[in-house]
Protein backbone atom coordinates (compact mmCIF):
# COMPACT_ATOMS: atom_id res chain seq x y z
CA UNK A 1 0.00 0.00 0.00
CA UNK A 2 1.45 3.35 -1.00
CA UNK A 3 2.30 5.81 1.76
CA UNK A 4 -0.11 8.75 1.82
CA UNK A 5 -0.66 11.68 4.14
CA UNK A 6 -4.12 11.83 5.71
CA UNK A 7 -5.05 14.61 8.07
CA UNK A 8 -6.65 13.45 11.33
CA UNK A 9 -8.09 15.36 14.25
CA UNK A 10 -6.05 13.73 17.03
CA UNK A 11 -4.40 16.63 18.89
CA UNK A 12 -3.28 14.53 21.86
CA UNK A 13 -1.91 11.54 19.97
CA UNK A 14 1.40 10.24 21.29
CA UNK A 15 3.64 7.23 20.68
CA UNK A 16 4.56 6.01 24.16
CA UNK A 17 3.09 2.64 23.24
CA UNK A 18 6.00 2.03 20.85
CA UNK A 19 8.51 1.72 23.69
CA UNK A 20 6.32 0.00 26.27
CA UNK A 21 7.86 -3.42 26.90
CA UNK A 22 4.72 -4.89 28.47
CA UNK A 23 3.14 -5.61 25.11
CA UNK A 24 3.25 -9.12 23.67
CA UNK A 25 2.20 -9.88 20.11
CA UNK A 26 0.04 -12.35 18.21
CA UNK A 27 0.09 -12.52 14.40
CA UNK A 28 -2.53 -13.67 11.94
CA UNK A 29 -2.67 -13.45 8.15
CA UNK A 30 -3.71 -9.80 8.01
CA UNK A 31 -3.07 -8.52 11.54
CA UNK A 32 -0.57 -7.93 14.29
CA UNK A 33 -2.27 -7.83 17.70
CA UNK A 34 -0.45 -6.27 20.67
CA UNK A 35 -1.76 -6.67 24.23
CA UNK A 36 -0.71 -6.96 27.87
CA UNK A 37 -0.10 -10.41 29.41
CA UNK A 38 -3.04 -11.47 31.55
CA UNK A 39 -5.32 -8.84 30.01
CA UNK A 40 -8.86 -9.37 28.76
CA UNK A 41 -7.53 -9.08 25.22
CA UNK A 42 -5.11 -11.94 25.79
CA UNK A 43 -7.94 -14.08 27.18
CA UNK A 44 -10.05 -13.35 24.10
CA UNK A 45 -7.29 -13.36 21.49
CA UNK A 46 -8.57 -16.37 19.54
CA UNK A 47 -12.01 -14.80 19.27
CA UNK A 48 -10.45 -11.45 18.32
CA UNK A 49 -8.38 -13.05 15.55
CA UNK A 50 -11.37 -14.87 14.09
CA UNK A 51 -13.64 -11.82 14.31
CA UNK A 52 -11.18 -9.47 12.64
CA UNK A 53 -10.12 -11.90 9.91
CA UNK A 54 -13.77 -12.59 9.03
CA UNK A 55 -14.51 -8.88 8.98
CA UNK A 56 -11.45 -8.19 6.85
CA UNK A 57 -12.64 -10.46 4.07
CA UNK A 58 -16.15 -8.97 4.23
CA UNK A 59 -14.78 -5.42 3.90
CA UNK A 60 -12.41 -6.24 1.04
CA UNK A 61 -15.20 -8.01 -0.86
CA UNK A 62 -17.63 -5.11 -0.42
CA UNK A 63 -15.13 -2.42 -1.35
CA UNK A 64 -13.73 -4.36 -4.29
CA UNK A 65 -10.19 -3.25 -3.46
CA UNK A 66 -6.88 -5.09 -3.53
CA UNK A 67 -5.83 -6.23 -0.04
CA UNK A 68 -2.96 -4.10 1.30
CA UNK A 69 0.50 -5.63 1.41
CA UNK A 70 0.95 -5.00 5.13
CA UNK A 71 -0.75 -6.13 8.31
CA UNK A 72 -3.08 -3.92 10.32
CA UNK A 73 -1.51 -3.32 13.74
CA UNK A 74 -3.78 -3.42 16.78
CA UNK A 75 -2.85 -2.14 20.24
CA UNK A 76 -5.19 -3.20 23.05
CA UNK A 77 -5.22 -1.27 26.35
CA UNK A 78 -6.65 -2.73 29.58
CA UNK A 79 -7.70 0.60 31.17
CA UNK A 80 -8.60 4.14 30.13
CA UNK A 81 -5.67 5.49 32.14
CA UNK A 82 -3.13 3.25 30.38
CA UNK A 83 -4.59 4.05 26.96
CA UNK A 84 -4.37 7.77 27.68
CA UNK A 85 -0.82 7.44 28.99
CA UNK A 86 0.43 5.45 26.02
CA UNK A 87 -1.44 6.94 23.04
CA UNK A 88 -3.08 10.08 24.41
CA UNK A 89 -6.83 9.38 24.36
CA UNK A 90 -9.28 7.28 26.39
CA UNK A 91 -11.95 6.86 23.65
CA UNK A 92 -13.00 3.32 22.76
CA UNK A 93 -11.08 2.99 19.49
CA UNK A 94 -9.16 5.00 16.90
CA UNK A 95 -7.66 4.04 13.56
CA UNK A 96 -4.50 5.90 12.57
CA UNK A 97 -4.48 6.20 8.79
CA UNK A 98 -0.84 7.04 8.15
CA UNK A 99 0.40 4.31 10.48
CA UNK A 100 -2.11 1.60 9.56
CA UNK A 101 -2.72 1.11 13.29
CA UNK A 102 -5.75 0.79 15.51
CA UNK A 103 -5.84 1.59 19.23
CA UNK A 104 -8.55 -0.07 21.32
CA UNK A 105 -9.72 0.13 24.93
CA UNK A 106 -10.46 -3.52 25.68
CA UNK A 107 -11.87 -4.52 29.07
CA UNK A 108 -14.34 -7.03 30.49
CA UNK A 109 -17.11 -4.49 29.76
CA UNK A 110 -15.78 -2.72 26.66
CA UNK A 111 -14.85 -4.83 23.63
CA UNK A 112 -15.07 -2.67 20.49
CA UNK A 113 -13.86 -5.14 17.89
CA UNK A 114 -15.37 -5.93 14.49
CA UNK A 115 -15.26 -4.27 11.06
CA UNK A 116 -15.69 -0.60 12.03
CA UNK A 117 -12.11 0.61 12.53
CA UNK A 118 -10.73 -1.77 9.90
CA UNK A 119 -13.11 -0.23 7.36
CA UNK A 120 -11.50 3.17 7.92
CA UNK A 121 -8.11 1.76 6.92
CA UNK A 122 -9.18 -0.62 4.16
CA UNK A 123 -11.35 2.03 2.48
CA UNK A 124 -8.44 4.47 2.05
CA UNK A 125 -8.16 3.53 -1.67
CA UNK A 126 -11.63 5.09 -1.99
CA UNK A 127 -10.27 8.30 -0.46
CA UNK A 128 -11.20 10.13 2.70
CA UNK A 129 -14.78 11.39 2.58
CA UNK A 130 -16.34 13.78 5.09
CA UNK A 131 -16.78 12.31 8.55
CA UNK A 132 -20.49 11.53 8.43
CA UNK A 133 -20.10 9.47 5.26
CA UNK A 134 -16.88 7.83 6.40
CA UNK A 135 -18.40 6.74 9.70
CA UNK A 136 -21.55 5.70 7.85
CA UNK A 137 -19.61 3.28 5.68
CA UNK A 138 -17.85 1.82 8.72
CA UNK A 139 -21.12 1.42 10.61
CA UNK A 140 -22.77 -0.12 7.56
CA UNK A 141 -20.07 -2.78 7.49
CA UNK A 142 -20.85 -3.57 11.15
CA UNK A 143 -24.59 -3.62 10.44
CA UNK A 144 -25.79 -2.56 13.90
CA UNK A 145 -24.95 -0.24 16.79
CA UNK A 146 -22.11 -1.25 19.10
CA UNK A 147 -24.54 -2.58 21.73
CA UNK A 148 -26.14 -4.88 19.14
CA UNK A 149 -29.26 -2.76 18.59
CA UNK A 150 -30.29 -2.22 14.94
CA UNK A 151 -29.29 1.25 13.76
CA UNK A 152 -32.86 2.05 12.74
CA UNK A 153 -34.04 1.77 16.36
CA UNK A 154 -31.66 4.49 17.52
CA UNK A 155 -32.43 6.58 14.44
CA UNK A 156 -36.15 6.50 15.22
CA UNK A 157 -35.44 7.45 18.83
CA UNK A 158 -33.04 10.17 17.73
CA UNK A 159 -35.63 11.82 15.53
CA UNK A 160 -38.25 11.50 18.26
CA UNK A 161 -35.88 13.15 20.74
CA UNK A 162 -35.04 15.87 18.17
CA UNK A 163 -31.33 15.11 18.49
CA UNK A 164 -30.57 15.52 14.80
CA UNK A 165 -30.07 18.66 12.74
CA UNK A 166 -31.02 18.49 9.03
CA UNK A 167 -28.86 15.87 7.31
CA UNK A 168 -27.29 18.48 5.05
CA UNK A 169 -25.54 19.82 8.17
CA UNK A 170 -23.29 16.77 8.17
CA UNK A 171 -22.10 17.39 4.63
CA UNK A 172 -19.57 19.74 6.24
CA UNK A 173 -16.81 17.58 7.71
CA UNK A 174 -16.39 19.59 10.89
CA UNK A 175 -20.07 19.12 11.77
CA UNK A 176 -19.35 15.49 12.61
CA UNK A 177 -16.54 16.51 14.98
CA UNK A 178 -18.98 18.85 16.74
CA UNK A 179 -21.54 16.16 17.64
CA UNK A 180 -22.11 15.46 21.33
CA UNK A 181 -20.19 12.39 22.52
CA UNK A 182 -22.93 11.80 25.08
CA UNK A 183 -25.26 10.86 22.20
CA UNK A 184 -22.59 9.18 20.09
CA UNK A 185 -24.55 5.95 19.59
CA UNK A 186 -27.41 7.97 18.07
CA UNK A 187 -25.16 9.86 15.67
CA UNK A 188 -23.19 6.79 14.60
CA UNK A 189 -26.47 4.95 14.06
CA UNK A 190 -27.74 7.84 11.93
CA UNK A 191 -24.59 7.71 9.80
CA UNK A 192 -24.77 3.94 9.41
CA UNK A 193 -28.47 3.90 8.61
CA UNK A 194 -28.14 6.69 6.03
CA UNK A 195 -25.31 4.89 4.22
CA UNK A 196 -27.41 1.71 4.27
CA UNK A 197 -30.34 3.67 2.82
CA UNK A 198 -28.21 5.08 -0.01
CA UNK A 199 -26.80 1.65 -0.85
CA UNK A 200 -30.13 -0.16 -0.62
CA UNK A 201 -32.16 2.41 -2.56
CA UNK A 202 -29.67 3.75 -5.13
CA UNK A 203 -27.19 0.88 -5.36
CA UNK A 204 -23.62 0.34 -4.28
CA UNK A 205 -22.20 1.73 -7.54
CA UNK A 206 -23.71 5.19 -7.02
CA UNK A 207 -22.74 5.15 -3.35
CA UNK A 208 -19.16 4.30 -4.28
CA UNK A 209 -19.09 7.09 -6.88
CA UNK A 210 -20.33 9.59 -4.32
CA UNK A 211 -17.90 8.43 -1.63
CA UNK A 212 -14.93 8.63 -3.99
CA UNK A 213 -15.98 12.10 -5.21
CA UNK A 214 -16.16 13.58 -1.70
CA UNK A 215 -13.27 14.93 0.33
CA UNK A 216 -13.30 16.16 3.90
CA UNK A 217 -11.73 19.47 2.82
CA UNK A 218 -14.57 20.24 0.38
CA UNK A 219 -17.33 22.65 1.34
CA UNK A 220 -20.81 21.52 2.30
CA UNK A 221 -22.15 23.13 -0.88
CA UNK A 222 -19.80 21.12 -3.06
CA UNK A 223 -20.85 17.88 -1.38
CA UNK A 224 -24.53 18.79 -1.77
CA UNK A 225 -24.02 19.45 -5.47
CA UNK A 226 -22.26 16.11 -5.88
CA UNK A 227 -25.15 14.41 -4.10
CA UNK A 228 -27.68 15.83 -6.56
CA UNK A 229 -25.49 14.97 -9.56
CA UNK A 230 -25.05 11.35 -8.53
CA UNK A 231 -28.33 10.47 -6.80
CA UNK A 232 -30.56 12.85 -8.82
CA UNK A 233 -32.31 13.91 -5.64
CA UNK A 234 -31.78 16.78 -3.20
CA UNK A 235 -30.60 15.92 0.28
CA UNK A 236 -33.85 17.36 1.67
CA UNK A 237 -35.92 14.99 -0.49
CA UNK A 238 -33.60 12.11 0.38
CA UNK A 239 -33.98 12.85 4.09
CA UNK A 240 -37.77 12.74 3.78
CA UNK A 241 -37.51 9.32 2.15
CA UNK A 242 -34.91 8.21 4.67
CA UNK A 243 -37.15 9.10 7.62
CA UNK A 244 -39.93 7.06 6.05
CA UNK A 245 -37.37 4.26 5.76
CA UNK A 246 -36.66 4.64 9.52
CA UNK A 247 -40.02 5.82 10.96
CA UNK A 248 -39.64 7.95 14.12
CA UNK A 249 -42.85 6.89 15.86
CA UNK A 250 -42.13 3.56 17.48
CA UNK A 251 -42.91 1.35 14.48
CA UNK A 252 -39.29 0.99 13.37
N, C-alpha and C positions, 0 to 999 in steps of 0.2 A: 504494500500500500504506500503510495507516495506521501511524503511529508508535506502537510499543509498547515497554514496558520489559521486557527479559528478563534475568534474573540469570545471569551466567556466572562460572565459576571461572577467572579469568585475572588473578591477583594482580600479575603483572609487566607487564601490557599497557601499552604507551606509543605515542605518536603521532609519533615522530620521522620516520616515513616521509612524513608529510604535507608536510614542508618540504624533503625531499631532492630537489635539482634534477637528480639523475642519472636519474631515471625518465623514460621516454618512454611514450607511450600508443598503444594500438591499440583501435579500437572495432568491435564487431559488433552485431547486432540486440539482443541481451540482455545484453551484457557490455562492461565497460571493463577492458582488460588493461594493467597497468603493469609495466615491466621495465627492466633496465639495458641500454644499447647494448652489443652484442657478447656478451651473455650467452647461455646455453643456451636460455633462454626466448625470446629474440628469434629465434634460429635455428629454433626449433620453432613459432613463433607461428601459422603457418597450420594446423598439426596441432592445436594447442591450441584455436584458434577452432572448428574443425570438431568436435573431440571434445566441447567444452563445449556447443556449440549442439545437437548431437545428443542429448546427455544431458539438456539442459534440456527438450526436447520430450518425452522419455521420462518424465521426472519429473512434468511437468505433466499428462500424459495419465494416469499411474497415480494421482496424487493426486486428480485431478478438480477442481483449483482454478483460479481465474482467474489468468492470468499477472500478476505485479506490474507496476506502471507505472513502474518504475525499473530501470536496469541493475544487475547484480551487479558489484561492483568487485573485481578481482583484483590483488594485489601479489605479484610474483615476486622472490625473493631468491636471489642466486647462491652465497652461502655461509652457514653456520650463524652465523658471527660477525656478518655484516651483518644477518641477520634478527634476531638478538638485540639488536643495537644499535638497529635502527630500530623494531621492534615488541615487543621484550622477551622473545622465546621462540624456541628453536631447533628446536622440534618440526616435523614435516613440514608440517602444514597446520592452520589454524584458521579457522573461520567466525565472524564477529562479528555477532551477531543484530541488535543495535540499529543498526549502521552498514551492514548489507547488504554487508559486505566479507569477502574471503577472503585470508588470507596463506599463501603457499606457499614452501617451500624447494625450489628447482628447479635441479638440477645435472645433469651428464652421467650420474650414477648414481642420482639421486633425482628422480622425475618424478611426483609424486602428483596427477595430474589425473583427470578423470572425474566421475561423478555424486555422489560421497560428500558433499563439503562443500556442493555446491549443494543437495542434498536437505535439509540442515539449515535452509537459508534458505527454500527454496520450500515446506517443510512447516510453516512457522510458522502458517498459517491453521488447521492441525490442532491447534495448541497445542504446548506443550513438555512432552513426556512424560519419565519418568525416564530416566537416561542409557543404560541397557542397551537399552531399547526404541527410543530415539532413534537410537542407533548401529546398532541392528539394522535399522531401516528404511533408513538410509543405505547400509549394507553390502548389503542386499537389492537396492537399486537398482543397485549395482555388479555383483553377481552372483558375485563371487569375491574371494579375498583379494588384497591389493595386489601380491603377487608372481605373480599369475595362477593360483595353486592353488585348486581348488574349496574352499569353506568346509568342506564335510563331511570333507575329508581332515584338516584341522587339528583339527576337532572330535573326530574319532576318536582322533587322537594325544593331544589334550588330556585326554580321559577316560582313556586308557591311562596317561598320565603323572600322573594324579590332580591336575591343575592346577586343576580347577574345584570350587568349593563347590556345594552344592545351588542350583538355579536360583532358588529363592525368595529367596536372599540378594540377588540383583540387583534385586529389586523395591523396594529402598531405594536412592534415587538416589545417595547418597554411596558405596555399595558399588562402583559403577563407578569412581569417582574413586580408590578405594583399590587397584585392580588393579595388578599389577606391569608396568611399561612394558617390562620385558625380555621378557615373554611377550605383548606387545600383540597380535600377529597371531593368537594362539590365542583371546584374549578377544573381539576384533573378529569373528573367524570364528564363535565361539559365538553372539554377538549376531545376526549376519547369518543364520546357519543356523536359529536359533530363530524369527526373524521369518518366514523362508521357510516353515518348518514350519507356523506358525499360519495363514499366508495359504493355503498349499496344502491343508491339512487342513480348516480351518474356513471359509475364504473371506475374500476381501478386505473384505467389508462388516463382518463381525464384528471383524476386525483393526482396521479404521478406527474402529469404535465404541469399542474398547478403548483405542486410542491417544488418541483425543480425550477420553476420560473420565479419563485419567491426568494427573497433574501432578507435577513433580519435588519439590514441597514436601509431597506427601501421604506418609503413613506406609506402610511395607511392608504392614501389615495391611490398609489401605484398598485398596491395589493388588491384593492377593491376593483380597479379597472381590469386587472388580470383575472379576477374572479368572474366578472361579467363576460370577458372574452372567451374564457374556457368553458364555463358552465352555462352560459347564455341565460343567466338569471341574476338579479341583484341580490346582494347579501340580505336585504330586508325581506325580499320574497322568499329566499332560501330559509331564513330564520322562521318565518311563518310556517313553512312546510315542516321544518325541523321540529318545531314545538308540537305540531300535530303528530309527528313521528314519535315524540316523547311527551305525551299529554301530562300537563301539570295539575291534574285534579284527582290524583289517587287511583286512576285506572291504568297506570303504566305497567 
